[in-house]
Amino acid sequence: MFTVRRTACLAACFASSLAWGQESTLTLKFSHWVPPTHILATGSIANWVKSVETASGGSIKVTVFPAGQLGKPGDHYDMARDGIADLAWHNPGLSAGRFPIFAVSQLPMLINDSRGGSQALTEWYRAYEGREMADVKLCFGHMMYSSTLHTKAKVVSPEDLKGMKIRPSSSSEATLIRLAGGAAVPGANPQAREMIDRGVIDGTTGVPASQIAFGVDKSVKFHLDIPLSQPAWVVVMNKAKYTQMSPRQKRAIDDNCTPEAARRFTEPMYDVEHAGLPTLRSRNEPGREVTVPPPDAMAKWRALAASVKAEWMKEVSGRGVDANAVFEGFMKAVARQDAQVK
């Protein structure tokens, strides 16, 4: 009996090793649109790629294409869908009205910790991804840090935005700018400095340290220290490419597309972006101001955020979605991670 069992075990192990030996090596193209020196590239994506390649036993190789080499920022979701890239980093907020449920994550003044926010977002959105992102494999959603205002003229209260042209980081921020009496001018964050220098815009929203990386701080001197909103991104994958994978390769992807993986992906960016405003403060440059709004101004920002939420709820409800259930479900997930603005 022992010999029979031992023989059967050896046969099974041989068959398994043969199957792994016949596993094809896949090279995946991962596209994003920030510079290769940005912490997203050197930290978050580099760590994620290494984890996937290791988990696959070396049968997956990932080639990263930075700085929009394969396409424009707003096209990255479709690039993954169509196979131009196998993996892509995309900001759904650049596609106004296309992902209205996901957009709850980008409403103003909800999140104060992008690490827990990223884990909550990925956990919560699993119930809705099939409705909005069925044509790709969603790896996870993540947040970077709170987006703030960076402007040529000082902004303290919402009324200071009246008549100003601002580049938003999401459709929710565009709504906020419009409701405050400003004009939202579309564009990707790496283009913001050029847009400011050409007089196309008077300022931009964006996570703080990235404005230093993109050189925006060379063109503006005023920065508003409030958690204006929490821009959210997704990492998405071409479904056909995923289908071609072996079981081990799929597992390597799946194990790195969890809520916990979203948190790990966010951590390097959080640490860098968290230091952004203190870095600007520490320079002591003539004319540069990092402003914390006084209580009366903060009350106005919160009222404006409530108006943005009301517009979002109206839009989502108009599409037959229970907006209250979406919002409450998202905030419960955020509360479990203790990541909400208090």
Contacts in CASP RR format, 6 or more apart in sequence:
PFRMAT RR
TARGET T0000
AUTHOR 0000-0000-0000
METHOD contacts of the structure
MODEL  1
MFTVRRTACLAACFASSLAWGQESTLTLKFSHWVPPTHILATGSIANWVK
SVETASGGSIKVTVFPAGQLGKPGDHYDMARDGIADLAWHNPGLSAGRFP
IFAVSQLPMLINDSRGGSQALTEWYRAYEGREMADVKLCFGHMMYSSTLH
TKAKVVSPEDLKGMKIRPSSSSEATLIRLAGGAAVPGANPQAREMIDRGV
IDGTTGVPASQIAFGVDKSVKFHLDIPLSQPAWVVVMNKAKYTQMSPRQK
RAIDDNCTPEAARRFTEPMYDVEHAGLPTLRSRNEPGREVTVPPPDAMAK
WRALAASVKAEWMKEVSGRGVDANAVFEGFMKAVARQDAQVK
20 248 0 8 1.000
23 59 0 8 1.000
23 246 0 8 1.000
23 248 0 8 1.000
23 249 0 8 1.000
24 59 0 8 1.000
24 246 0 8 1.000
25 58 0 8 1.000
25 59 0 8 1.000
25 60 0 8 1.000
25 61 0 8 1.000
26 59 0 8 1.000
26 60 0 8 1.000
26 61 0 8 1.000
26 241 0 8 1.000
26 244 0 8 1.000
26 245 0 8 1.000
26 249 0 8 1.000
27 60 0 8 1.000
27 61 0 8 1.000
27 62 0 8 1.000
27 63 0 8 1.000
28 60 0 8 1.000
28 61 0 8 1.000
28 62 0 8 1.000
28 63 0 8 1.000
28 86 0 8 1.000
28 87 0 8 1.000
28 241 0 8 1.000
29 62 0 8 1.000
29 63 0 8 1.000
29 65 0 8 1.000
29 70 0 8 1.000
29 85 0 8 1.000
29 86 0 8 1.000
29 87 0 8 1.000
30 45 0 8 1.000
30 49 0 8 1.000
30 62 0 8 1.000
30 63 0 8 1.000
30 64 0 8 1.000
30 65 0 8 1.000
30 85 0 8 1.000
30 86 0 8 1.000
30 87 0 8 1.000
30 88 0 8 1.000
30 89 0 8 1.000
31 64 0 8 1.000
31 65 0 8 1.000
31 68 0 8 1.000
31 69 0 8 1.000
31 70 0 8 1.000
31 71 0 8 1.000
31 76 0 8 1.000
31 79 0 8 1.000
31 80 0 8 1.000
31 84 0 8 1.000
31 85 0 8 1.000
31 87 0 8 1.000
31 88 0 8 1.000
31 89 0 8 1.000
32 40 0 8 1.000
32 41 0 8 1.000
32 45 0 8 1.000
32 64 0 8 1.000
32 65 0 8 1.000
32 66 0 8 1.000
32 68 0 8 1.000
32 76 0 8 1.000
32 88 0 8 1.000
32 89 0 8 1.000
33 66 0 8 1.000
33 67 0 8 1.000
33 68 0 8 1.000
33 71 0 8 1.000
33 72 0 8 1.000
33 73 0 8 1.000
33 76 0 8 1.000
33 89 0 8 1.000
33 188 0 8 1.000
33 190 0 8 1.000
34 40 0 8 1.000
34 41 0 8 1.000
34 66 0 8 1.000
34 67 0 8 1.000
34 189 0 8 1.000
34 190 0 8 1.000
34 210 0 8 1.000
34 213 0 8 1.000
35 41 0 8 1.000
35 66 0 8 1.000
35 67 0 8 1.000
35 190 0 8 1.000
35 213 0 8 1.000
35 214 0 8 1.000
36 42 0 8 1.000
36 64 0 8 1.000
36 66 0 8 1.000
36 67 0 8 1.000
37 213 0 8 1.000
38 66 0 8 1.000
38 210 0 8 1.000
38 213 0 8 1.000
39 209 0 8 1.000
39 213 0 8 1.000
39 268 0 8 1.000
39 269 0 8 1.000
39 272 0 8 1.000
39 273 0 8 1.000
40 89 0 8 1.000
40 144 0 8 1.000
40 269 0 8 1.000
41 64 0 8 1.000
41 66 0 8 1.000
42 268 0 8 1.000
43 268 0 8 1.000
43 269 0 8 1.000
44 265 0 8 1.000
44 266 0 8 1.000
44 267 0 8 1.000
44 268 0 8 1.000
44 269 0 8 1.000
45 64 0 8 1.000
45 89 0 8 1.000
46 64 0 8 1.000
47 264 0 8 1.000
47 265 0 8 1.000
47 268 0 8 1.000
48 235 0 8 1.000
48 256 0 8 1.000
48 261 0 8 1.000
48 264 0 8 1.000
48 265 0 8 1.000
49 62 0 8 1.000
49 64 0 8 1.000
51 256 0 8 1.000
51 261 0 8 1.000
52 60 0 8 1.000
52 62 0 8 1.000
52 252 0 8 1.000
52 253 0 8 1.000
52 256 0 8 1.000
53 60 0 8 1.000
53 61 0 8 1.000
53 62 0 8 1.000
53 252 0 8 1.000
55 251 0 8 1.000
55 252 0 8 1.000
55 255 0 8 1.000
55 256 0 8 1.000
56 248 0 8 1.000
56 249 0 8 1.000
56 252 0 8 1.000
57 248 0 8 1.000
57 252 0 8 1.000
59 246 0 8 1.000
59 248 0 8 1.000
59 249 0 8 1.000
60 245 0 8 1.000
60 249 0 8 1.000
60 252 0 8 1.000
60 253 0 8 1.000
62 87 0 8 1.000
65 85 0 8 1.000
67 190 0 8 1.000
70 79 0 8 1.000
70 84 0 8 1.000
70 85 0 8 1.000
71 79 0 8 1.000
71 84 0 8 1.000
72 188 0 8 1.000
73 91 0 8 1.000
73 94 0 8 1.000
73 187 0 8 1.000
73 188 0 8 1.000
74 90 0 8 1.000
74 91 0 8 1.000
74 94 0 8 1.000
74 95 0 8 1.000
74 188 0 8 1.000
76 85 0 8 1.000
76 88 0 8 1.000
76 89 0 8 1.000
76 90 0 8 1.000
76 91 0 8 1.000
76 236 0 8 1.000
77 88 0 8 1.000
77 90 0 8 1.000
77 92 0 8 1.000
77 95 0 8 1.000
77 133 0 8 1.000
77 136 0 8 1.000
77 234 0 8 1.000
77 236 0 8 1.000
78 84 0 8 1.000
79 85 0 8 1.000
79 88 0 8 1.000
80 86 0 8 1.000
80 87 0 8 1.000
80 88 0 8 1.000
80 90 0 8 1.000
80 136 0 8 1.000
80 236 0 8 1.000
80 237 0 8 1.000
80 238 0 8 1.000
81 135 0 8 1.000
81 136 0 8 1.000
81 236 0 8 1.000
81 238 0 8 1.000
81 239 0 8 1.000
82 238 0 8 1.000
83 238 0 8 1.000
83 240 0 8 1.000
83 241 0 8 1.000
85 238 0 8 1.000
86 237 0 8 1.000
86 238 0 8 1.000
86 241 0 8 1.000
87 139 0 8 1.000
87 235 0 8 1.000
87 236 0 8 1.000
87 237 0 8 1.000
87 238 0 8 1.000
88 235 0 8 1.000
88 236 0 8 1.000
88 237 0 8 1.000
89 233 0 8 1.000
89 234 0 8 1.000
89 235 0 8 1.000
90 233 0 8 1.000
90 234 0 8 1.000
90 235 0 8 1.000
90 236 0 8 1.000
91 169 0 8 1.000
91 170 0 8 1.000
91 231 0 8 1.000
91 232 0 8 1.000
91 233 0 8 1.000
92 98 0 8 1.000
92 99 0 8 1.000
92 102 0 8 1.000
92 103 0 8 1.000
92 106 0 8 1.000
92 232 0 8 1.000
92 233 0 8 1.000
92 234 0 8 1.000
93 99 0 8 1.000
93 103 0 8 1.000
93 106 0 8 1.000
93 169 0 8 1.000
93 170 0 8 1.000
93 171 0 8 1.000
93 172 0 8 1.000
93 231 0 8 1.000
93 232 0 8 1.000
94 170 0 8 1.000
94 186 0 8 1.000
94 188 0 8 1.000
95 171 0 8 1.000
96 171 0 8 1.000
96 174 0 8 1.000
97 103 0 8 1.000
97 171 0 8 1.000
97 315 0 8 1.000
98 132 0 8 1.000
99 132 0 8 1.000
99 133 0 8 1.000
100 132 0 8 1.000
100 312 0 8 1.000
100 315 0 8 1.000
100 316 0 8 1.000
100 319 0 8 1.000
100 321 0 8 1.000
101 125 0 8 1.000
101 128 0 8 1.000
101 131 0 8 1.000
101 132 0 8 1.000
101 316 0 8 1.000
101 321 0 8 1.000
101 326 0 8 1.000
102 125 0 8 1.000
102 128 0 8 1.000
102 132 0 8 1.000
102 133 0 8 1.000
102 232 0 8 1.000
102 234 0 8 1.000
103 170 0 8 1.000
103 171 0 8 1.000
103 172 0 8 1.000
103 312 0 8 1.000
103 316 0 8 1.000
104 312 0 8 1.000
104 316 0 8 1.000
104 326 0 8 1.000
104 327 0 8 1.000
104 330 0 8 1.000
105 111 0 8 1.000
105 121 0 8 1.000
105 125 0 8 1.000
105 143 0 8 1.000
105 230 0 8 1.000
105 232 0 8 1.000
105 330 0 8 1.000
106 170 0 8 1.000
106 171 0 8 1.000
106 172 0 8 1.000
106 173 0 8 1.000
106 229 0 8 1.000
106 230 0 8 1.000
106 231 0 8 1.000
106 232 0 8 1.000
107 172 0 8 1.000
107 229 0 8 1.000
107 305 0 8 1.000
107 308 0 8 1.000
107 309 0 8 1.000
107 312 0 8 1.000
108 172 0 8 1.000
108 173 0 8 1.000
108 176 0 8 1.000
108 228 0 8 1.000
108 229 0 8 1.000
108 301 0 8 1.000
108 304 0 8 1.000
108 305 0 8 1.000
108 308 0 8 1.000
108 309 0 8 1.000
109 226 0 8 1.000
109 227 0 8 1.000
109 228 0 8 1.000
109 229 0 8 1.000
109 301 0 8 1.000
109 302 0 8 1.000
109 305 0 8 1.000
109 341 0 8 1.000
110 229 0 8 1.000
110 230 0 8 1.000
110 331 0 8 1.000
110 334 0 8 1.000
110 340 0 8 1.000
110 341 0 8 1.000
111 117 0 8 1.000
111 143 0 8 1.000
111 146 0 8 1.000
111 227 0 8 1.000
111 230 0 8 1.000
111 334 0 8 1.000
111 339 0 8 1.000
111 340 0 8 1.000
111 341 0 8 1.000
112 146 0 8 1.000
112 227 0 8 1.000
112 339 0 8 1.000
112 340 0 8 1.000
112 341 0 8 1.000
112 342 0 8 1.000
113 270 0 8 1.000
113 337 0 8 1.000
113 338 0 8 1.000
113 339 0 8 1.000
114 142 0 8 1.000
114 143 0 8 1.000
114 144 0 8 1.000
114 145 0 8 1.000
114 146 0 8 1.000
114 230 0 8 1.000
114 266 0 8 1.000
114 269 0 8 1.000
114 270 0 8 1.000
114 273 0 8 1.000
114 339 0 8 1.000
115 263 0 8 1.000
115 266 0 8 1.000
115 267 0 8 1.000
115 270 0 8 1.000
115 337 0 8 1.000
115 339 0 8 1.000
116 263 0 8 1.000
116 266 0 8 1.000
116 334 0 8 1.000
116 337 0 8 1.000
116 338 0 8 1.000
116 339 0 8 1.000
117 143 0 8 1.000
117 230 0 8 1.000
117 266 0 8 1.000
117 334 0 8 1.000
117 337 0 8 1.000
117 339 0 8 1.000
118 140 0 8 1.000
118 141 0 8 1.000
118 142 0 8 1.000
118 143 0 8 1.000
118 259 0 8 1.000
118 262 0 8 1.000
118 263 0 8 1.000
118 265 0 8 1.000
118 266 0 8 1.000
119 259 0 8 1.000
119 260 0 8 1.000
119 262 0 8 1.000
119 263 0 8 1.000
119 337 0 8 1.000
120 259 0 8 1.000
120 330 0 8 1.000
120 333 0 8 1.000
120 334 0 8 1.000
120 336 0 8 1.000
120 337 0 8 1.000
120 339 0 8 1.000
121 140 0 8 1.000
121 141 0 8 1.000
121 142 0 8 1.000
121 143 0 8 1.000
121 232 0 8 1.000
121 262 0 8 1.000
121 330 0 8 1.000
121 333 0 8 1.000
122 140 0 8 1.000
122 141 0 8 1.000
122 142 0 8 1.000
122 258 0 8 1.000
122 259 0 8 1.000
122 261 0 8 1.000
122 262 0 8 1.000
123 259 0 8 1.000
123 333 0 8 1.000
124 329 0 8 1.000
124 330 0 8 1.000
124 333 0 8 1.000
125 138 0 8 1.000
125 141 0 8 1.000
128 326 0 8 1.000
129 138 0 8 1.000
133 234 0 8 1.000
133 236 0 8 1.000
135 239 0 8 1.000
136 236 0 8 1.000
136 237 0 8 1.000
136 238 0 8 1.000
136 239 0 8 1.000
137 236 0 8 1.000
137 237 0 8 1.000
137 238 0 8 1.000
137 239 0 8 1.000
137 242 0 8 1.000
137 253 0 8 1.000
137 257 0 8 1.000
138 234 0 8 1.000
138 235 0 8 1.000
138 236 0 8 1.000
138 237 0 8 1.000
138 257 0 8 1.000
139 234 0 8 1.000
139 235 0 8 1.000
139 236 0 8 1.000
139 237 0 8 1.000
139 253 0 8 1.000
139 256 0 8 1.000
139 257 0 8 1.000
139 261 0 8 1.000
140 234 0 8 1.000
140 235 0 8 1.000
140 257 0 8 1.000
140 258 0 8 1.000
140 259 0 8 1.000
140 261 0 8 1.000
140 262 0 8 1.000
140 265 0 8 1.000
141 232 0 8 1.000
141 233 0 8 1.000
141 234 0 8 1.000
141 235 0 8 1.000
141 262 0 8 1.000
142 232 0 8 1.000
142 233 0 8 1.000
142 234 0 8 1.000
142 235 0 8 1.000
142 262 0 8 1.000
142 265 0 8 1.000
142 266 0 8 1.000
143 230 0 8 1.000
143 231 0 8 1.000
143 232 0 8 1.000
143 233 0 8 1.000
143 266 0 8 1.000
144 207 0 8 1.000
144 210 0 8 1.000
144 231 0 8 1.000
144 233 0 8 1.000
144 266 0 8 1.000
144 269 0 8 1.000
144 270 0 8 1.000
144 273 0 8 1.000
145 207 0 8 1.000
145 208 0 8 1.000
145 209 0 8 1.000
145 230 0 8 1.000
145 269 0 8 1.000
145 270 0 8 1.000
145 273 0 8 1.000
145 274 0 8 1.000
146 207 0 8 1.000
146 226 0 8 1.000
146 227 0 8 1.000
146 228 0 8 1.000
146 229 0 8 1.000
146 230 0 8 1.000
147 169 0 8 1.000
147 170 0 8 1.000
147 173 0 8 1.000
147 205 0 8 1.000
147 206 0 8 1.000
147 207 0 8 1.000
147 228 0 8 1.000
147 229 0 8 1.000
147 230 0 8 1.000
147 231 0 8 1.000
148 205 0 8 1.000
148 206 0 8 1.000
148 207 0 8 1.000
148 208 0 8 1.000
148 223 0 8 1.000
148 224 0 8 1.000
148 225 0 8 1.000
148 226 0 8 1.000
148 227 0 8 1.000
148 228 0 8 1.000
148 277 0 8 1.000
149 155 0 8 1.000
149 166 0 8 1.000
149 203 0 8 1.000
149 204 0 8 1.000
149 205 0 8 1.000
149 222 0 8 1.000
149 223 0 8 1.000
149 224 0 8 1.000
149 226 0 8 1.000
149 228 0 8 1.000
150 203 0 8 1.000
150 204 0 8 1.000
150 205 0 8 1.000
150 206 0 8 1.000
150 211 0 8 1.000
150 216 0 8 1.000
150 217 0 8 1.000
150 220 0 8 1.000
150 222 0 8 1.000
150 223 0 8 1.000
150 224 0 8 1.000
151 164 0 8 1.000
151 166 0 8 1.000
151 202 0 8 1.000
151 203 0 8 1.000
151 204 0 8 1.000
151 220 0 8 1.000
151 222 0 8 1.000
151 223 0 8 1.000
151 224 0 8 1.000
152 196 0 8 1.000
152 202 0 8 1.000
152 203 0 8 1.000
152 219 0 8 1.000
152 220 0 8 1.000
152 221 0 8 1.000
152 222 0 8 1.000
153 160 0 8 1.000
153 164 0 8 1.000
153 202 0 8 1.000
153 222 0 8 1.000
154 160 0 8 1.000
154 222 0 8 1.000
154 289 0 8 1.000
154 291 0 8 1.000
155 161 0 8 1.000
155 164 0 8 1.000
155 222 0 8 1.000
155 224 0 8 1.000
155 291 0 8 1.000
156 224 0 8 1.000
156 291 0 8 1.000
156 293 0 8 1.000
156 294 0 8 1.000
156 297 0 8 1.000
157 293 0 8 1.000
157 296 0 8 1.000
157 297 0 8 1.000
157 300 0 8 1.000
157 301 0 8 1.000
158 180 0 8 1.000
158 300 0 8 1.000
158 301 0 8 1.000
158 304 0 8 1.000
159 180 0 8 1.000
159 300 0 8 1.000
161 177 0 8 1.000
161 180 0 8 1.000
161 181 0 8 1.000
161 182 0 8 1.000
162 180 0 8 1.000
162 181 0 8 1.000
162 182 0 8 1.000
163 181 0 8 1.000
163 182 0 8 1.000
163 183 0 8 1.000
164 177 0 8 1.000
164 182 0 8 1.000
164 183 0 8 1.000
164 202 0 8 1.000
164 203 0 8 1.000
165 182 0 8 1.000
165 183 0 8 1.000
165 185 0 8 1.000
165 200 0 8 1.000
165 201 0 8 1.000
165 202 0 8 1.000
165 203 0 8 1.000
166 177 0 8 1.000
166 182 0 8 1.000
166 183 0 8 1.000
166 184 0 8 1.000
166 185 0 8 1.000
166 201 0 8 1.000
166 202 0 8 1.000
166 203 0 8 1.000
166 204 0 8 1.000
166 205 0 8 1.000
167 184 0 8 1.000
167 185 0 8 1.000
167 186 0 8 1.000
167 187 0 8 1.000
167 189 0 8 1.000
167 191 0 8 1.000
167 192 0 8 1.000
167 195 0 8 1.000
167 201 0 8 1.000
167 203 0 8 1.000
167 204 0 8 1.000
167 205 0 8 1.000
168 174 0 8 1.000
168 176 0 8 1.000
168 177 0 8 1.000
168 184 0 8 1.000
168 186 0 8 1.000
168 205 0 8 1.000
169 189 0 8 1.000
169 204 0 8 1.000
169 205 0 8 1.000
169 206 0 8 1.000
169 229 0 8 1.000
169 231 0 8 1.000
170 229 0 8 1.000
170 231 0 8 1.000
170 232 0 8 1.000
172 229 0 8 1.000
172 308 0 8 1.000
172 312 0 8 1.000
173 184 0 8 1.000
173 205 0 8 1.000
173 228 0 8 1.000
173 229 0 8 1.000
173 231 0 8 1.000
174 184 0 8 1.000
174 186 0 8 1.000
175 184 0 8 1.000
175 308 0 8 1.000
175 311 0 8 1.000
175 312 0 8 1.000
176 228 0 8 1.000
176 229 0 8 1.000
176 304 0 8 1.000
176 305 0 8 1.000
176 308 0 8 1.000
177 183 0 8 1.000
177 184 0 8 1.000
178 184 0 8 1.000
179 304 0 8 1.000
179 307 0 8 1.000
179 308 0 8 1.000
179 311 0 8 1.000
180 304 0 8 1.000
185 195 0 8 1.000
185 200 0 8 1.000
185 201 0 8 1.000
187 195 0 8 1.000
189 204 0 8 1.000
189 206 0 8 1.000
189 210 0 8 1.000
189 211 0 8 1.000
189 214 0 8 1.000
189 216 0 8 1.000
190 214 0 8 1.000
192 201 0 8 1.000
192 203 0 8 1.000
192 204 0 8 1.000
192 211 0 8 1.000
192 214 0 8 1.000
192 216 0 8 1.000
193 214 0 8 1.000
193 215 0 8 1.000
193 216 0 8 1.000
193 218 0 8 1.000
193 219 0 8 1.000
195 201 0 8 1.000
195 204 0 8 1.000
196 202 0 8 1.000
196 203 0 8 1.000
196 204 0 8 1.000
196 216 0 8 1.000
196 219 0 8 1.000
196 220 0 8 1.000
197 219 0 8 1.000
203 220 0 8 1.000
204 211 0 8 1.000
204 216 0 8 1.000
204 220 0 8 1.000
205 228 0 8 1.000
205 229 0 8 1.000
206 231 0 8 1.000
207 231 0 8 1.000
207 269 0 8 1.000
207 273 0 8 1.000
208 223 0 8 1.000
208 273 0 8 1.000
208 276 0 8 1.000
208 277 0 8 1.000
208 279 0 8 1.000
208 280 0 8 1.000
209 272 0 8 1.000
209 273 0 8 1.000
209 275 0 8 1.000
209 276 0 8 1.000
209 279 0 8 1.000
210 273 0 8 1.000
211 217 0 8 1.000
211 220 0 8 1.000
211 223 0 8 1.000
212 276 0 8 1.000
212 279 0 8 1.000
212 280 0 8 1.000
217 280 0 8 1.000
221 285 0 8 1.000
221 287 0 8 1.000
221 288 0 8 1.000
221 289 0 8 1.000
222 288 0 8 1.000
222 289 0 8 1.000
222 291 0 8 1.000
223 277 0 8 1.000
223 280 0 8 1.000
223 288 0 8 1.000
223 289 0 8 1.000
223 290 0 8 1.000
223 291 0 8 1.000
224 291 0 8 1.000
224 293 0 8 1.000
225 277 0 8 1.000
225 290 0 8 1.000
225 291 0 8 1.000
225 292 0 8 1.000
225 293 0 8 1.000
226 292 0 8 1.000
226 293 0 8 1.000
226 298 0 8 1.000
226 301 0 8 1.000
227 341 0 8 1.000
228 301 0 8 1.000
235 257 0 8 1.000
235 265 0 8 1.000
237 253 0 8 1.000
242 250 0 8 1.000
242 253 0 8 1.000
245 253 0 8 1.000
255 261 0 8 1.000
277 290 0 8 1.000
280 288 0 8 1.000
280 290 0 8 1.000
281 290 0 8 1.000
293 301 0 8 1.000
309 327 0 8 1.000
312 323 0 8 1.000
313 323 0 8 1.000
313 324 0 8 1.000
313 327 0 8 1.000
314 323 0 8 1.000
316 323 0 8 1.000
316 326 0 8 1.000
317 323 0 8 1.000
331 340 0 8 1.000
334 340 0 8 1.000
END
